[in-house]
């Protein structure tokens, strides 16, 4: 019994293995099938082997709008420091953008997965440490583009904020330590300044004492100086008044003194008197000569001589008075007196001559005629003498009056001059003033010495004050501000992070729905290839056209795939409550995606035969790894990144993300057209070169690939 069973089993096994005999392609298919699990494992695991180790390939936008601030006189821009350090660490593939709007456009276009935005007041608010208004790092992430990347962005923002808080805390403590050291230095400087201040204050006090003593002596000397100055002022006043009165007297004397013209007239009169006297002398001589002729008329002559003698006496008296008056005239009085003396002498001789004439009157009888002539000439001379005498008298009168007035002015001037007592008082006042000035000078010298010491002490005091002030300023600047202690929470955690989601996604399942929808549609298209023979036709169809064959072969699988898409759409919407903001786009993508995938699978089988089914399975695994559904494709190896844009599922996933979440600016139709175009290209390629892959079987043997 056992041997029969063994023989039966061996025969069946030989029959089964006999199918491989002479069929190398079947051997190859078996080898491929053997390798598919390994390919699947290797492909998928390699795509997700170390995604977090490839984060430096994930594009992330950086925007720094921080305007900076100043702390302890030094400029601080935390935004620049943070971005520079991030770029140095190269945690992600950072890309700088000028504005937040540009970064958001990059997120919409798929150029970045999330953005770190540093606001304009970041440094100022971070330094302030106010928990009510913390410095906030803004993370802008597109959940619809990559849910996993948005999660990374949120965690990244928290880590950056935490790191900044630690750095700021360390810097605060370091600055506090430095400030304490500088505080000690400032206190030492304050001590030095206080010592200099004390020394300057002592010198200032000493100088002030000397200044007070010198000021006292200067005050006493100033009293003496004031007293002497008062007496001097009184004497000077009297001297000034006397001088004024003296000047007035002198001016009056000058006004009353004879003018030059008057003195000239006086001189002219005196000259006329002299000339007249000469003429009189000449006439009298002739009169004497003629007296002898006048003897006969002696009586008349005697009478005339008597009258003449009387006039001569008067003239002599007047001449005497004139001489006396002229002697008093200053300057020319002597000369006038001399001339007047001569006149008097002449008059005396005239008197003597008249006596002689009287004695010789008898002798005048013979010279009567000559007497007449002489008398006539004497008369004329007498007239001129009278005229000159009148002029001399007038001048003498004026001269006398002027001399009197001059004498009065001189007396006034003499009375106005200061007395000896006043001059002595003035002299004593000058001496007192000199003594007071000397004492005042000594006091001022001591005052100057005290002032110099006071100045030096004041300078040291100012230096000490300056040092003290600078030390206090340094101390104040280095002391921590009140704000750092009033809000411990804000000081400990001055930086926080917020997340703004573009294309928000409700949950993790919703985020992965485009990825699994694409894989499910591809899997459905591949399953139809195992249900029906895509390249087998009944013998009766051998003469049909290529395009008709393809349309006929694709019709039933397409109907099945459309059914799959419809059932999946309803199941997701109503079973998992998947939100579909754009219902039309949702169904369009499901239906066109299924049709495009059927077209591609059909083309693979027409081009490669039954090996196309295996290729479709391998392509499923490849797309599973390179479509960027679970992780951003930038985290996959370089080969997957290169294949990513050319895979059909890639466009379907992006189209679903754009329509459901608003990713990529909501432009889902762009990716829709690419996916449909890929299906059309595959169909046209199969139409052109897939003619030789058809297999014809008897009409009775034609049926489905599954024996059901």
C-alpha positions in Angstrom: 0.0 0.0 0.0 2.7 2.4 0.9 4.7 1.6 -2.2 1.8 2.2 -4.4 1.2 5.6 -2.8 4.9 6.5 -3.2 4.8 5.4 -6.9 1.7 7.5 -7.4 3.2 10.5 -5.8 6.4 10.2 -7.7 4.6 9.9 -11.0 2.5 13.0 -10.4 5.6 14.9 -9.4 7.4 13.8 -12.5 4.5 14.9 -14.6 4.4 18.3 -13.0 8.1 18.8 -13.3 7.9 17.6 -16.9 6.1 20.8 -17.7 9.5 22.6 -17.4 11.2 20.3 -19.8 12.1 22.2 -23.0 10.5 25.4 -21.8 13.3 27.8 -20.8 10.8 30.7 -20.5 8.9 28.8 -17.9 12.1 28.3 -16.0 12.7 32.0 -16.2 9.2 32.7 -15.0 9.7 30.4 -12.1 13.0 32.1 -11.2 11.3 35.5 -11.4 8.4 34.3 -9.2 11.0 33.1 -6.7 12.6 36.4 -6.7 9.5 38.5 -6.5 9.2 38.4 -2.6 12.8 39.3 -2.4 12.4 42.1 -4.9 9.3 43.3 -3.0 11.1 43.2 0.3 14.3 44.8 -1.0 12.5 47.4 -3.0 10.1 48.5 -0.3 12.5 48.2 2.6 15.2 50.1 0.7 12.8 53.0 0.2 12.0 53.2 3.9 15.2 51.8 5.3 16.5 55.0 6.9 14.2 57.9 5.9 15.2 59.9 9.0 18.9 59.4 8.1 18.1 61.1 4.7 16.5 64.2 6.2 19.3 66.3 4.8 17.7 65.7 1.4 14.3 67.0 2.4 13.8 70.5 1.0 12.8 73.0 3.7 12.2 76.8 3.2 13.9 79.3 5.5 12.7 82.9 5.8 14.4 85.5 8.1 12.5 88.7 8.6 14.1 89.4 12.0 15.2 93.1 12.2 17.4 92.4 15.2 17.9 94.3 18.5 20.7 95.6 20.8 21.7 94.2 24.1 24.3 95.9 26.3 25.3 98.0 23.4 25.9 95.1 21.0 23.8 94.3 18.0 21.9 91.0 18.1 20.1 89.2 15.3 18.9 85.8 16.5 17.2 85.1 13.1 20.5 85.3 11.2 22.3 83.3 13.9 19.6 80.5 13.9 19.4 80.2 10.1 23.2 80.2 9.8 23.5 77.5 12.4 20.8 75.4 10.8 22.5 75.7 7.5 25.8 74.7 9.1 24.2 71.6 10.7 22.4 70.7 7.4 19.6 68.9 9.2 17.4 69.4 6.1 18.0 70.7 2.6 17.4 74.3 3.5 16.5 76.9 0.9 16.4 80.6 1.6 13.5 82.7 0.6 13.1 86.5 1.0 9.5 86.6 2.1 6.9 84.3 3.7 4.8 84.6 0.5 7.6 83.2 -1.6 8.1 80.3 0.8 4.3 79.5 0.7 4.5 79.5 -3.1 7.3 77.0 -2.9 5.1 74.9 -0.6 2.3 75.0 -3.1 4.6 74.1 -6.0 6.1 71.2 -4.1 9.5 72.9 -3.9 9.5 72.6 -0.1 7.6 70.5 2.5 7.5 73.1 5.2 9.0 76.5 6.0 10.6 78.0 9.1 9.7 81.7 9.3 11.5 84.1 11.7 9.2 87.1 12.4 10.5 90.7 12.3 10.5 91.3 16.1 11.9 87.9 17.0 15.2 89.1 18.6 13.6 91.9 20.5 10.9 89.7 22.0 13.3 86.9 22.7 15.6 89.2 24.7 12.6 90.8 26.5 11.5 87.4 27.8 7.9 88.3 28.3 5.7 85.2 28.6 2.7 87.2 27.5 4.4 88.1 24.2 7.0 85.4 23.5 9.2 85.3 20.5 7.4 82.9 18.1 9.0 80.8 15.4 6.4 80.1 12.7 6.3 76.7 11.0 4.3 76.6 7.8 3.7 73.1 6.6 1.6 71.5 3.8 -0.1 68.5 5.3 -1.7 67.5 2.0 1.7 67.3 0.3 3.2 65.1 3.0 1.6 64.4 6.3 4.8 62.9 7.6 6.8 66.0 6.6 4.3 68.3 8.3 4.8 66.3 11.5 8.5 66.6 11.1 8.1 70.4 10.6 6.1 70.7 13.8 8.7 68.7 15.8 11.5 70.7 14.1 10.0 74.0 15.2 9.7 72.8 18.8 13.3 71.5 18.7 14.6 74.8 17.3 12.6 76.8 19.9 13.9 74.5 22.7 17.5 74.9 21.5 17.1 78.6 21.3 15.7 78.7 24.9 18.7 76.7 26.1 21.1 78.9 24.2 19.5 82.1 25.4 19.5 80.7 29.0 23.2 79.9 28.7 24.0 83.3 27.2 22.1 85.0 30.0 24.0 83.1 32.7 27.3 83.8 30.8 26.5 87.5 30.6 25.4 87.4 34.2 28.8 85.9 35.2 30.7 88.4 33.0 28.5 91.1 34.5 29.5 90.0 38.0 33.2 90.2 37.0 32.7 93.6 35.5 30.7 94.5 38.6 33.7 93.7 40.8 35.9 95.7 38.5 33.4 98.6 38.6 33.3 98.4 42.4 37.1 98.6 42.5 36.9 101.6 40.2 34.3 103.1 42.5 36.6 102.5 45.5 39.5 104.2 43.7 37.3 107.1 42.6 36.0 107.4 46.2 39.6 107.6 47.5 40.5 110.3 45.0 37.2 112.0 45.9 38.2 112.0 49.6 41.7 113.4 48.9 40.3 116.0 46.6 37.7 117.0 49.2 40.5 117.4 51.8 42.5 119.6 49.5 39.4 121.4 48.7 38.7 122.1 52.4 42.3 123.3 52.9 42.0 125.6 49.9 38.7 126.8 51.1 40.2 127.7 54.5 43.0 129.6 52.9 40.5 131.2 50.6 38.4 132.3 53.5 41.5 133.8 55.3 42.6 135.6 52.2 39.1 136.8 51.6 39.0 138.2 55.2 42.2 140.1 54.8 41.1 141.2 51.4 37.9 142.4 52.9 39.8 144.4 55.6 42.1 145.9 53.0 39.2 146.7 50.9 37.6 148.6 53.8 40.8 150.7 54.2 41.0 151.1 50.4 37.4 152.2 50.4 38.0 154.7 53.3 41.1 156.1 51.6 39.4 156.2 48.3 36.6 158.1 49.9 38.9 160.8 51.3 40.8 160.8 48.0 37.5 161.2 46.2 36.6 164.2 48.5 40.0 165.9 47.9 39.8 165.2 44.2 36.3 166.7 44.2 37.5 169.9 45.9 40.5 170.0 43.6 38.3 169.5 40.7 36.0 172.2 41.8 38.9 174.6 42.5 40.4 173.8 39.2 37.0 174.4 37.6 36.7 177.8 39.3 40.3 178.6 38.4 39.6 177.8 34.9 36.5 180.0 35.0 38.7 182.9 36.4 41.3 182.4 33.8 38.7 182.4 31.1 37.2 185.6 32.5 40.7 187.2 32.7 41.3 186.1 29.1 38.0 187.6 28.1 38.6 190.9 29.8 42.2 191.4 28.8 42.8 194.1 26.1 42.6 193.0 22.5 45.6 193.3 20.1 43.7 195.9 18.0 43.2 198.0 21.1 46.8 197.8 22.1 47.7 198.8 18.5 45.5 201.8 18.8 47.1 202.7 22.2 50.5 202.4 20.5 49.4 204.5 17.6 48.1 207.2 20.1 51.3 207.2 21.9 53.1 207.6 18.6 50.9 210.6 17.7 51.5 212.1 21.1 55.2 211.8 20.5 54.9 213.2 17.0 52.8 216.1 18.3 55.2 216.8 21.0 58.0 216.9 18.4 55.9 219.3 16.3 55.2 221.3 19.4 58.9 221.4 20.2 59.7 222.6 16.7 56.9 225.2 16.8 57.9 226.3 20.2 61.4 226.8 19.0 60.3 228.9 16.2 58.0 230.6 18.8 61.0 231.4 20.9 62.8 232.7 17.9 59.9 234.8 17.1 59.5 236.0 20.8 61.9 238.6 20.2 59.7 240.0 17.5 56.7 239.8 19.9 58.2 242.3 22.4 55.6 244.8 21.5 52.9 242.5 22.3 54.4 241.3 25.5 51.2 241.9 27.4 49.2 239.8 25.1 51.9 237.3 25.0 52.2 237.2 28.8 48.5 236.6 29.0 48.7 233.9 26.5 51.7 232.5 28.2 49.9 232.5 31.5 47.1 230.5 29.9 49.6 228.3 28.2 51.4 227.8 31.5 48.2 226.8 33.1 47.5 224.3 30.4 51.1 223.1 30.7 50.5 222.5 34.4 47.4 220.5 33.7 49.2 218.6 31.0 52.0 218.0 33.4 49.6 216.7 36.0 47.8 214.5 33.4 51.2 213.3 32.2 52.1 212.4 35.8 48.9 210.4 36.2 49.4 208.8 32.8 52.9 207.8 33.8 51.6 206.3 37.0 48.7 204.5 35.3 51.0 203.2 32.5 53.4 201.8 35.0 50.7 199.5 36.3 49.9 198.1 32.8 51.5 194.6 32.5 53.9 193.7 29.7 54.0 197.2 27.9 53.4 199.4 31.0 57.1 200.0 31.5 57.7 201.2 28.0 54.5 203.4 28.1 55.7 204.8 31.5 59.1 205.6 30.0 57.5 207.4 27.1 55.2 209.2 29.5 58.2 210.2 31.6 59.8 211.6 28.5 56.6 213.5 27.9 56.6 214.8 31.4 60.3 215.9 31.1 59.3 217.6 27.9 56.5 219.3 29.6 58.8 220.4 32.4 61.2 221.8 29.8 58.1 223.5 28.2 57.3 225.1 31.5 60.9 226.3 31.8 60.8 227.5 28.3 57.6 229.4 29.0 59.3 231.0 31.9 62.1 231.9 29.7 59.5 233.1 27.1 57.9 235.1 29.8 61.2 236.6 30.7 61.9 237.2 27.1 58.5 238.5 26.2 59.9 241.8 25.5 62.0 240.2 22.9 59.0 238.7 21.2 57.7 242.0 20.0 60.0 242.1 17.0 59.0 238.5 16.0 55.2 238.9 16.3 54.8 237.6 12.9 57.0 234.7 13.6 55.2 234.3 16.9 52.0 234.0 15.0 53.4 231.4 12.8 54.9 229.5 15.7 51.8 229.9 17.7 49.8 228.6 14.7 52.1 225.7 14.4 52.0 225.1 18.2 48.3 225.2 18.0 48.2 222.6 15.4 50.6 220.5 17.4 48.6 221.1 20.4 45.5 219.9 18.5 47.3 216.8 17.5 48.6 216.3 21.0 45.1 216.7 22.3 43.8 214.2 19.9 46.5 211.7 20.8 46.1 212.4 24.4 42.4 211.7 24.1 43.1 208.5 22.4 45.7 207.6 25.0 43.2 208.4 27.7 40.5 206.2 26.2 43.0 203.3 25.8 44.3 203.9 29.3 40.7 203.8 30.6 40.0 200.5 28.9 43.4 199.2 30.0 42.7 200.2 33.6 39.3 198.5 33.5 40.8 195.4 32.1 43.6 195.3 34.5 41.1 195.6 37.3 39.1 192.8 36.0 42.3 190.7 35.6 43.2 191.4 39.1 39.7 190.3 40.3 40.0 187.1 38.2 43.4 186.3 39.7 42.0 186.8 43.2 39.2 184.5 42.4 41.6 181.9 41.0 43.7 182.3 44.2 40.7 181.8 46.4 39.6 178.8 44.3 42.9 176.9 44.7 42.9 174.1 47.4 44.3 175.0 50.7 47.3 173.3 52.3 45.0 171.4 54.7 43.1 170.1 51.8 46.2 169.0 50.0 47.5 167.4 53.2 44.2 165.5 53.5 44.5 164.4 49.9 48.1 163.3 50.6 47.0 161.3 53.7 44.2 159.7 51.7 46.6 158.7 49.0 49.0 157.1 51.6 46.1 155.3 53.2 45.0 154.1 49.8 48.6 152.9 49.0 48.8 151.1 52.3 45.4 149.5 51.8 46.3 148.5 48.3 49.5 146.8 49.5 47.5 144.9 52.1 44.9 144.1 49.5 47.6 142.8 47.2 49.0 140.5 49.9 45.5 139.3 50.6 44.8 138.7 47.0 48.1 136.8 46.7 47.1 134.5 49.5 43.6 134.3 48.0 45.2 133.2 44.7 47.2 130.5 46.5 44.1 129.3 48.2 42.3 129.4 44.9 45.0 127.3 43.2 44.7 124.7 45.9 41.0 124.9 45.7 41.2 124.4 41.9 43.5 121.4 42.2 41.2 119.9 44.9 38.2 120.6 42.7 39.9 119.0 39.7 40.7 115.9 41.8 37.1 116.0 43.1 35.8 116.2 39.5 38.1 113.3 38.5 36.8 111.3 41.5 33.3 112.2 40.6 33.8 111.2 37.0 35.4 107.9 38.0 32.5 107.3 40.4 30.0 108.2 37.8 31.5 106.0 35.1 31.7 103.1 37.6 28.1 103.6 38.5 27.1 103.7 34.9 29.1 100.5 34.2 27.6 98.9 37.3 24.1 99.9 36.2 24.7 98.7 32.6 26.0 95.3 33.7 23.3 94.6 36.2 20.5 92.4 34.8 17.4 94.2 34.0 14.3 94.0 36.1 12.4 92.3 33.2 14.7 89.2 33.5 13.4 88.6 37.1 9.9 89.8 36.9 8.8 87.0 34.5 10.7 83.8 35.2 8.6 81.8 32.8 9.3 84.2 30.0 13.0 84.3 30.8 13.3 80.6 30.9 11.3 80.0 27.7 11.3 83.2 25.7 10.9 81.3 22.4 8.0 79.2 21.3 6.9 77.8 18.0 3.6 77.7 16.1 2.5 75.7 13.2 0.4 76.9 10.3 -0.9 74.2 8.0 -1.4 74.8 4.4 -3.7 72.2 2.7 -4.7 70.8 6.2 -5.5 67.1 6.6 -8.0 65.8 9.1 -6.0 62.7 10.2 -3.3 60.2 9.3 -5.7 57.9 7.3 -6.9 60.8 5.3 -3.3 61.8 4.6 -2.5 58.3 3.3 -5.7 57.9 1.3 -4.3 59.2 -2.1 -1.3 56.8 -1.7 -3.4 53.7 -1.0 -6.1 54.6 -3.5 -3.4 54.7 -6.2 -1.9 51.3 -5.1 -5.4 49.8 -4.9 -6.3 50.9 -8.4 -3.1 49.5 -9.7 -3.6 46.2 -7.9 -7.1 46.0 -9.3 -5.8 46.5 -12.8 -3.2 43.8 -12.3 -5.8 41.4 -10.8 -7.9 41.6 -14.0 -4.9 40.4 -16.0 -4.9 37.2 -13.9 -8.6 36.8 -14.3 -8.7 37.1 -18.1 -6.3 36.2 -20.9 -5.2 39.6 -22.3 -3.4 38.1 -25.3 -5.5 35.0 -26.1 -8.1 35.1 -28.8 -10.4 32.5 -30.4 -9.3 31.2 -33.7 -12.3 32.8 -35.3 -10.9 36.3 -34.4 -7.5 35.8 -36.3 -8.5 38.2 -39.1 -9.5 41.1 -36.9 -7.7 44.5 -36.6 -5.2 45.3 -33.9 -7.1 48.3 -32.5 -10.3 46.3 -32.4 -8.6 43.5 -30.6 -7.2 45.9 -28.0 -10.5 47.7 -27.5 -12.3 44.4 -27.1 -9.7 42.9 -24.7 -9.7 46.1 -22.6 -13.4 46.6 -22.4 -14.3 43.9 -19.8 -11.2 44.7 -17.6 -12.1 48.4 -17.8 -15.6 47.8 -16.7 -14.3 45.8 -13.8 -11.8 48.5 -12.9 -14.5 51.2 -13.1 -16.6 49.0 -10.8 -13.6 48.7 -8.4 -13.1 52.5 -8.5 -16.8 53.2 -7.8 -17.1 50.7 -5.0 -13.9 52.1 -3.4 -15.1 55.6 -3.8 -18.3 54.8 -2.0 -16.6 52.8 0.7 -14.1 55.5 1.5 -16.7 58.3 1.5 -19.3 56.5 3.5 -17.4 53.8 5.3 -14.4 55.8 6.4 -16.1 59.2 6.0 -13.3 60.5 3.8 -13.9 64.1 3.1 -14.0 65.0 -0.6 -14.2 68.8 -1.1 -14.3 68.4 -4.9 -16.6 65.5 -5.5 -16.3 65.8 -9.3 -12.5 65.7 -9.2 -12.7 62.8 -6.7 -14.7 60.5 -9.0 -13.0 61.7 -12.2 -9.6 60.8 -10.8 -10.7 57.4 -9.5 -12.3 56.4 -12.9 -9.6 57.8 -15.2 -6.9 56.4 -12.9 -8.3 52.9 -13.1 -8.7 53.1 -16.9 -5.1 54.4 -17.3 -3.7 51.6 -15.2 -5.6 49.0 -17.2 -4.2 50.5 -20.4 -0.7 50.3 -19.0 -1.1 46.7 -17.8 -2.6 45.6 -21.1 0.3 47.3 -23.0 2.9 45.5 -20.8 1.3 42.1 -21.5 1.0 42.8 -25.2 4.7 43.9 -25.3 6.1 41.2 -23.0 3.6 38.4 -23.0 2.7 36.8 -19.8 6.0 38.2 -18.4 4.2 41.6 -18.5 2.0 40.4 -15.6 5.1 39.8 -13.5 6.4 43.2 -14.7 3.2 44.8 -13.6 3.6 43.2 -10.1 7.2 44.4 -9.9 6.1 47.8 -11.1 3.6 47.8 -8.3 6.3 47.2 -5.8 8.5 49.8 -7.4 5.8 52.4 -7.3 5.0 51.5 -3.8 8.6 52.5 -2.9 9.1 55.5 -5.3 5.7 57.2 -5.4 6.5 59.2 -2.2 3.2 58.2 -0.5 4.4 57.3 3.0 7.5 59.4 3.1 8.7 62.3 1.0 10.5 60.9 -2.0 13.6 63.0 -1.1 14.1 60.6 1.8 14.4 57.7 -0.6 17.6 56.6 -2.4 18.6 58.5 -5.5 17.3 55.9 -7.9 13.8 56.1 -6.5 14.0 59.9 -6.7 14.9 59.7 -10.4 12.0 57.3 -11.2 9.5 59.3 -9.1 8.2 61.8 -11.7 7.8 59.1 -14.4 5.6 56.7 -12.4 1.8 56.7 -13.1 0.9 56.4 -9.5 2.9 59.5 -8.7 0.6 61.7 -10.8 -2.5 60.1 -9.4 -1.3 60.6 -5.8 -0.5 64.3 -6.4 -3.8 64.8 -8.3 -5.7 63.4 -5.3 -3.7 65.5 -2.8 -4.4 68.7 -4.9 -8.1 68.0 -5.2 -8.8 66.8 -1.6 -6.3 69.0 0.4 -5.5 71.9 -1.9 -1.9 70.9 -2.3 0.1 72.1 -5.3 -2.2 75.2 -5.5 -5.2 72.9 -6.0 -4.1 72.3 -9.7 -5.2 68.6 -9.8 -5.9 68.6 -13.5 -2.2 69.0 -14.3 -1.4 65.7 -12.7 -4.6 64.2 -14.1 -3.5 65.0 -17.7 -0.1 63.5 -17.1 -1.6 60.3 -15.8 -4.0 60.0 -18.7 -1.3 60.8 -21.2 0.8 58.0 -19.7 -2.1 55.5 -20.3 -2.6 56.8 -23.9 1.2 56.5 -24.6 1.2 52.9 -23.3 -1.9 52.0 -25.4 -0.4 53.6 -28.6 2.9 51.8 -28.0 1.1 48.5 -27.7 -1.0 49.2 -30.7 2.1 49.9 -32.7 4.4 47.1 -31.7 2.3 44.4 -29.9 0.9 42.6 -33.0 3.0 39.4 -32.6 2.0 38.7 -29.0 -1.5 37.4 -29.8 -2.2 33.7 -29.2 -5.1 32.0 -30.9 -6.9 28.9 -29.5 -9.8 26.9 -30.8 -13.0 28.5 -30.1 -14.1 25.7 -27.8 -10.9 26.0 -25.6 -11.3 29.8 -25.3 -12.2 30.9 -21.7 -11.1 32.9 -18.7 -7.6 32.5 -17.1 -9.2 31.2 -13.9 -10.9 27.8 -14.1 -14.1 28.7 -12.3 
